[in-house]
Amino acid sequence: SAGRATFLALLPGAVPDLQASLPSEGVRLGETPELRVSLPDAAGAGAVLVTAIKPDGIEADWVRTVKLISHEQAVRIPIPIALNDPKGRWIVRLKDLYTDRLMEIPLVVVQE
C-alpha cells in the first residue's frame, strides 16, 4: 500500500505455515483461553498479528497483538473473555506478517 515499505527475502526454502490451536470445547464467560502458535521447521523467527472478531462482526480491540514466534518453541497468547462479552461464535484471526497468509480459528463462548 502507499507509504509502506515492502521487504523481500531470498530464503533457502519455503516459509512454513503457522500452526495454531485453541481449546476445542466451549469457553465460558470470564475465562481466558490460550492460543498456542508455532512455526515448526522454520529457518528463523516469525511474526504474527492476532485479532478476534466477536459474533456481531466487530473486532475485540483488547485482543489485538503482535507476537514474535521463535522457530524453537510455541508462543502462548491469552484471549481474555469478560463476563459481559457476547456469547456465540468468535473468530480468532492470525496474520503471518512476513507472508501475509491468514488463518482463522473458531472460538465458541458459552454461558458462565
Secondary structure, DSSP 4 states (H G I P E B T S, - for coil): -TT--------SSPPPPPEEE--SSPEETT---EEEEE-TT-SS-EEEEEEEE-TTS-B-TTT-EEEEE-SSS-EEEE----TTSPPEEEEEEEEETTT--EEEEEEEEE--
